[in-house]
Amino acid sequence: MTEQELQILVEKISDESFGKPFCHQATFNPRLRSTGGRYLLSTHNIEINRKYLEQLGENELIGIIKHELCHYHLHLERKGYQHKDADFKALLKKVNAPRFCSQLPNKQVKRSPKKLLIYQCSNCKQTYTRKRSINTSRYVCGKCRGKLVKAREVTLN
């Protein structure tokens, strides 16, 4: 689908589902990663993630367009256009638009292995368990103000 075809589709959905014209620009944005689309408040344009069309098909794309058009029309009418607003939720239901888009099937979440860092006070032997490393030259023991030393690192499965 080209950007011109996307523009025509958005205008058609706006007329059919909302009964109002879409007078701004709809484009594909290759930088979108975790969302199907977004409505830009400053320009009133709509950006769509092409991966949703390629991986989930045209029905998912139409749902994303309807969702973004809800933001668009409500914002222009000076009504509640945010996800939390009652006007937005009501319009979503009226035009049968999804509140959230589906997750992409081949999206791989990069997760590092879980680890715990164990720090120990060199004076009183008090231990501190942390998920993130700390600067031992900056922080001291909360019990006796002694110097902290990294004792060990534990990897969890």
C-alpha positions as CSV (number, residue, x, y, z in Angstrom):
1,M,0.0,0.0,0.0
2,T,1.4,3.4,-0.9
3,E,1.0,6.6,1.1
4,Q,-1.5,7.9,-1.4
5,E,-3.6,4.8,-1.0
6,L,-3.4,5.1,2.8
7,Q,-4.6,8.7,2.5
8,I,-7.6,7.7,0.4
9,L,-8.4,4.9,2.9
10,V,-8.2,7.2,5.9
11,E,-10.5,9.7,4.2
12,K,-13.0,7.0,3.2
13,I,-13.1,5.5,6.8
14,S,-13.5,9.0,8.2
15,D,-16.5,9.7,5.9
16,E,-18.2,6.3,6.3
17,S,-17.6,5.7,10.1
18,F,-17.6,9.3,11.4
19,G,-19.6,11.2,8.8
20,K,-16.9,13.9,8.9
21,P,-14.0,14.7,6.5
22,F,-10.3,14.0,7.3
23,C,-8.6,17.2,6.1
24,H,-5.0,16.5,7.1
25,Q,-2.2,14.1,6.1
26,A,-2.0,10.3,6.8
27,T,1.5,8.7,6.4
28,F,3.4,5.6,7.2
29,N,6.1,6.2,9.9
30,P,8.9,3.6,9.8
31,R,10.2,4.8,13.2
32,L,7.1,3.6,15.1
33,R,8.0,0.5,17.1
34,S,5.6,-0.2,19.9
35,T,2.4,1.3,18.6
36,G,0.1,0.9,15.6
37,G,-0.3,4.6,15.0
38,R,-0.3,8.0,16.5
39,Y,-2.3,11.2,16.1
40,L,-0.1,14.4,16.2
41,L,-1.8,17.1,18.2
42,S,0.3,20.0,16.7
43,T,-0.3,19.2,13.0
44,H,-3.4,17.0,13.2
45,N,-1.7,14.4,11.0
46,I,-1.9,10.7,11.6
47,E,1.1,8.4,11.4
48,I,0.6,4.6,10.9
49,N,3.1,1.7,11.5
50,R,3.4,-0.2,8.2
51,K,4.4,-3.4,10.1
52,Y,0.8,-3.8,11.3
53,L,-0.5,-3.9,7.8
54,E,2.2,-6.3,6.6
55,Q,2.0,-8.7,9.6
56,L,-1.6,-8.5,10.8
57,G,-3.5,-7.5,7.6
58,E,-5.9,-4.8,6.5
59,N,-8.6,-5.4,9.2
60,E,-6.0,-4.5,11.9
61,L,-5.0,-1.5,9.9
62,I,-8.6,-0.3,9.6
63,G,-9.0,-0.7,13.4
64,I,-5.8,1.4,14.0
65,I,-7.1,4.1,11.6
66,K,-10.5,4.3,13.3
67,H,-8.7,4.6,16.7
68,E,-6.5,7.4,15.5
69,L,-9.5,9.1,13.8
70,C,-11.3,9.1,17.2
71,H,-8.4,11.1,18.6
72,Y,-8.5,13.4,15.6
73,H,-12.2,14.2,15.5
74,L,-12.6,14.6,19.3
75,H,-9.5,16.9,19.5
76,L,-10.8,19.1,16.7
77,E,-14.2,19.3,18.4
78,R,-12.5,20.2,21.7
79,K,-13.8,17.1,23.5
80,G,-12.0,14.5,25.6
81,Y,-9.6,12.9,23.1
82,Q,-7.4,11.0,25.6
83,H,-7.6,7.3,26.3
84,K,-9.0,8.0,29.8
85,D,-11.8,10.3,28.6
86,A,-15.4,9.2,28.5
87,D,-16.0,10.9,25.1
88,F,-13.1,8.9,23.7
89,K,-14.3,5.6,25.0
90,A,-17.9,6.3,23.8
91,L,-16.7,7.1,20.3
92,L,-14.5,4.0,20.2
93,K,-17.6,1.9,21.0
94,K,-19.8,3.7,18.5
95,V,-17.4,3.2,15.5
96,N,-16.3,-0.3,16.7
97,A,-12.6,0.7,17.0
98,P,-10.1,-1.1,19.3
99,R,-8.9,0.7,22.4
100,F,-5.4,-0.9,21.9
101,C,-3.8,-2.5,18.9
102,S,-2.7,-6.1,18.8
103,Q,0.8,-7.1,19.5
104,L,3.0,-7.9,16.5
105,P,3.6,-11.6,16.3
106,N,7.4,-11.5,15.5
107,K,8.2,-8.7,18.0
108,Q,11.0,-10.1,20.1
109,V,11.4,-8.7,23.6
110,K,15.0,-8.3,24.5
111,R,15.4,-9.2,28.1
112,S,18.7,-9.6,29.9
113,P,19.0,-12.4,32.3
114,K,17.7,-11.5,35.8
115,K,20.5,-10.9,38.2
116,L,20.9,-9.7,41.8
117,L,23.9,-7.8,43.1
118,I,24.9,-8.4,46.7
119,Y,26.8,-5.7,48.5
120,Q,28.3,-6.0,52.0
121,C,29.5,-3.5,54.5
122,S,33.2,-3.9,55.3
123,N,32.6,-2.9,59.0
124,C,29.4,-4.5,60.3
125,K,28.9,-7.1,57.5
126,Q,25.4,-5.9,56.7
127,T,24.3,-7.1,53.3
128,Y,22.3,-5.2,50.6
129,T,20.6,-6.9,47.7
130,R,20.1,-4.7,44.6
131,K,18.9,-5.2,41.0
132,R,21.0,-2.4,39.7
133,S,24.6,-1.7,40.5
134,I,25.4,1.2,42.8
135,N,28.5,3.5,43.0
136,T,30.3,2.2,46.1
137,S,32.5,5.3,46.3
138,R,29.3,7.4,46.7
139,Y,27.1,5.3,48.9
140,V,27.9,3.9,52.4
141,C,26.3,1.5,54.8
142,G,23.1,2.8,56.3
143,K,23.7,1.1,59.6
144,C,27.3,2.1,60.5
145,R,28.4,4.4,57.5
146,G,31.1,1.8,56.6
147,K,32.4,1.2,53.1
148,L,30.3,-1.0,50.8
149,V,32.0,-3.8,48.8
150,K,30.4,-5.8,46.0
151,A,30.3,-9.3,47.5
152,R,28.8,-11.3,44.6
153,E,26.4,-11.4,41.7
154,V,23.6,-14.0,41.5
155,T,21.9,-14.9,38.2
156,L,18.3,-16.0,38.4
157,N,16.4,-18.1,35.9
